[in-house]
Amino acid sequence: MSANDYNDDGWQPVTRLGRMVQEGDIDTMDDALASGLPLKEPEIVDQLLPGLDDEVLDINMVQRMTDSGRRVKFRCVVVVGNRDGYVGYAEGRDDQVGSAIQKAIGIAKLNMIKVPRGSGSWEDRSDRPHSLTRKTTGKAGSVEVEVIPAPEGLGLAASDTVRHVLELAGIENAWTKSHGNTRTTVNLAKATFNALENASQSRHPRRRSAARDEAEVSE
């Protein structure tokens, strides 16, 4: 399934960022994230990052008792990315599996982040961005995931869930450590994404803040 299936060809942007993208004032995802404007339309990502891949990491049935009886929904955990530094994660719920997946894909696009890649291992002399630039840690529930830069050629020393998230982010080589109840896919995937997000925020704190201040002044 292509993540772009979520896109509507008749898109009419309703946010300032969406209009700027459609008019060509912003033509890269870097500029969109640096603008400081909220990302509220998945079609923005479709325009700036065409050809995204997605991976359904988990599908689970969720039951809830209501006044009218037992209500059943499906919860889908999805990660999307371009395998070149951009990745998003989300959960979606709906009465039908297909609708839950599409919901999760759309939300994941709104959670898109840029992952700082490089060659952060002292054992590596490659100039190609294939790993992280520094060690990072993320947590979700009882699960904690640590991602450590590795030299080119090692591959991903990770479980399947962690590997899917890293691959869609464009991380080809890394060591990982997981602690807690790692059998819970949703927390394991979210902790991995949080680790990448923490790496992203620690990499560009001043630049993001400056862009946000400029956006507030212009408004």
C-alpha positions as CSV (number, residue, x, y, z in Angstrom):
1,M,0.0,0.0,0.0
2,S,1.3,3.4,-0.8
3,A,0.9,6.2,1.8
4,N,-0.1,8.6,-1.0
5,D,-3.3,6.7,-1.4
6,Y,-4.5,8.9,1.4
7,N,-4.2,12.0,-0.8
8,D,-7.2,13.6,-2.4
9,D,-6.5,15.0,-5.9
10,G,-9.0,17.8,-5.3
11,W,-7.1,19.1,-2.3
12,Q,-8.1,22.7,-1.3
13,P,-5.7,23.8,1.5
14,V,-7.3,25.3,4.6
15,T,-4.2,26.3,6.5
16,R,-1.6,29.0,5.9
17,L,1.1,26.4,5.5
18,G,-1.0,24.4,3.0
19,R,-1.6,27.5,0.9
20,M,2.1,28.4,0.9
21,V,2.9,24.9,-0.3
22,Q,0.3,24.9,-3.0
23,E,1.4,28.3,-4.2
24,G,5.1,27.3,-4.3
25,D,6.3,29.6,-1.5
26,I,7.4,26.5,0.4
27,D,8.7,23.7,-1.8
28,T,10.7,21.4,0.6
29,M,9.9,19.6,3.7
30,D,12.8,21.2,5.5
31,D,11.3,24.6,4.9
32,A,7.9,23.4,6.0
33,L,9.2,22.1,9.3
34,A,11.4,25.2,9.8
35,S,8.5,27.6,9.1
36,G,7.1,27.1,12.6
37,L,3.6,26.7,11.2
38,P,1.6,23.7,12.4
39,L,1.4,20.7,10.0
40,K,-2.3,20.0,10.0
41,E,-2.9,18.7,6.4
42,P,-1.5,15.3,5.3
43,E,-1.7,16.5,1.7
44,I,1.2,18.9,2.5
45,V,3.4,15.9,3.0
46,D,2.1,14.3,-0.2
47,Q,3.2,17.4,-2.1
48,L,6.6,17.8,-0.5
49,L,7.5,14.1,0.0
50,P,6.0,12.1,-2.9
51,G,6.4,8.3,-2.9
52,L,6.4,7.7,0.9
53,D,6.5,4.1,2.0
54,D,4.4,2.8,5.0
55,E,4.5,-0.2,7.2
56,V,1.7,-1.5,9.4
57,L,3.4,-2.6,12.6
58,D,0.4,-3.9,14.6
59,I,-3.3,-4.4,14.2
60,N,-5.2,-5.1,17.4
61,M,-8.9,-5.3,18.3
62,V,-10.0,-3.0,21.1
63,Q,-13.3,-3.5,23.0
64,R,-15.1,-1.0,25.1
65,M,-18.4,-1.3,27.0
66,T,-20.9,1.5,26.4
67,D,-24.6,2.0,27.4
68,S,-25.7,0.4,24.1
69,G,-23.4,-2.6,24.6
70,R,-19.9,-3.7,23.7
71,R,-18.2,-1.7,21.0
72,V,-15.4,-3.1,18.9
73,K,-12.8,-1.1,17.1
74,F,-9.4,-1.9,15.4
75,R,-6.3,-0.1,16.5
76,C,-3.5,0.1,13.8
77,V,0.1,1.2,14.5
78,V,1.7,2.6,11.4
79,V,5.0,4.2,10.5
80,V,5.6,6.2,7.2
81,G,8.9,7.4,5.7
82,N,10.9,8.2,2.6
83,R,13.9,6.1,3.7
84,D,16.0,9.3,3.4
85,G,15.7,11.1,6.7
86,Y,12.0,11.7,7.1
87,V,9.7,9.5,9.2
88,G,6.3,9.7,11.0
89,Y,4.5,7.5,13.4
90,A,0.8,7.2,14.5
91,E,-2.0,5.0,15.8
92,G,-5.4,5.0,14.2
93,R,-8.7,3.5,15.3
94,D,-11.9,2.7,13.4
95,D,-14.6,0.1,13.0
96,Q,-12.9,-1.3,9.9
97,V,-9.3,-2.4,9.6
98,G,-8.8,-0.5,6.2
99,S,-10.2,2.7,7.6
100,A,-8.1,2.4,10.7
101,I,-4.9,2.0,8.6
102,Q,-5.8,5.0,6.4
103,K,-6.5,7.1,9.5
104,A,-3.1,6.1,11.0
105,I,-1.3,6.9,7.8
106,G,-2.8,10.4,7.7
107,I,-2.0,11.1,11.3
108,A,1.6,9.8,10.8
109,K,2.2,12.3,8.1
110,L,1.2,15.1,10.5
111,N,3.8,13.7,12.9
112,M,6.6,13.8,10.3
113,I,10.1,14.6,11.6
114,K,13.5,15.0,10.1
115,V,16.1,12.6,11.5
116,P,19.7,13.9,11.7
117,R,21.8,11.3,9.9
118,G,25.5,11.0,9.4
119,S,28.4,8.9,10.5
120,G,28.5,9.0,14.3
121,S,30.6,6.0,15.0
122,W,34.3,6.4,15.8
123,E,34.9,3.2,13.9
124,D,33.5,4.6,10.7
125,R,35.2,6.9,8.1
126,S,32.3,7.0,5.7
127,D,31.1,10.4,4.5
128,R,27.7,9.0,3.5
129,P,24.7,9.6,5.9
130,H,23.8,6.1,6.8
131,S,23.5,6.2,10.6
132,L,22.7,8.7,13.4
133,T,25.1,11.4,14.4
134,R,24.8,10.6,18.1
135,K,23.4,8.2,20.6
136,T,19.7,8.8,21.5
137,T,17.1,7.3,23.8
138,G,13.3,7.2,23.7
139,K,10.6,5.9,26.1
140,A,7.0,4.9,25.8
141,G,5.2,3.3,28.7
142,S,7.6,0.7,30.3
143,V,9.7,0.4,27.1
144,E,12.9,2.3,26.6
145,V,14.9,2.1,23.3
146,E,18.4,3.2,22.8
147,V,19.8,3.8,19.3
148,I,23.6,3.9,18.9
149,P,25.4,5.0,15.8
150,A,27.3,2.1,14.0
151,P,29.9,1.9,11.3
152,E,28.8,1.2,7.7
153,G,28.4,-2.5,6.9
154,L,27.1,-3.5,10.3
155,G,23.4,-3.2,9.4
156,L,20.6,-2.8,12.0
157,A,21.1,-4.8,15.1
158,A,17.5,-4.5,16.2
159,S,14.2,-6.4,16.6
160,D,11.8,-6.4,13.6
161,T,9.6,-3.5,15.0
162,V,12.6,-1.3,15.7
163,R,14.1,-2.2,12.4
164,H,11.0,-1.1,10.4
165,V,11.0,2.3,12.0
166,L,14.7,2.9,11.5
167,E,14.6,1.7,7.9
168,L,11.8,4.0,6.9
169,A,13.8,6.9,8.5
170,G,16.8,6.0,6.4
171,I,19.0,4.6,9.2
172,E,21.0,1.7,7.7
173,N,23.5,0.9,10.4
174,A,22.9,1.1,14.2
175,W,23.1,-0.8,17.4
176,T,20.0,-0.8,19.6
177,K,19.1,-1.7,23.2
178,S,15.5,-2.3,24.4
179,H,14.3,-2.5,28.0
180,G,10.9,-3.2,29.5
181,N,7.9,-5.0,28.1
182,T,9.2,-5.1,24.5
183,R,6.5,-7.6,23.4
184,T,4.1,-4.6,23.4
185,T,4.5,-3.5,19.8
186,V,2.8,-0.2,20.1
187,N,5.2,1.0,23.0
188,L,8.3,-0.5,21.3
189,A,7.5,1.4,18.0
190,K,6.6,4.6,19.8
191,A,9.8,4.5,21.9
192,T,11.9,4.1,18.8
193,F,10.1,7.0,17.1
194,N,10.6,9.1,20.3
195,A,14.3,8.3,20.2
196,L,14.6,9.6,16.7
197,E,12.5,12.7,17.6
198,N,14.8,13.4,20.6
199,A,17.8,13.2,18.3
200,S,16.1,15.6,15.9
201,Q,15.2,18.1,18.6
202,S,18.7,18.0,20.2
203,R,20.3,18.6,16.9
204,H,18.4,21.8,15.9
205,P,17.1,23.5,19.0
206,R,18.1,27.1,18.1
207,R,17.2,26.9,14.5
208,R,13.7,25.6,15.2
209,S,13.1,28.2,17.9
210,A,14.3,31.1,15.7
211,A,12.0,29.9,12.8
212,R,9.1,29.8,15.2
213,D,9.8,33.3,16.5
214,E,10.0,34.7,13.0
215,A,6.7,33.0,12.1
216,E,5.0,34.6,15.1
217,V,6.3,38.1,14.2
218,S,5.1,37.7,10.6
219,E,1.6,36.8,11.8
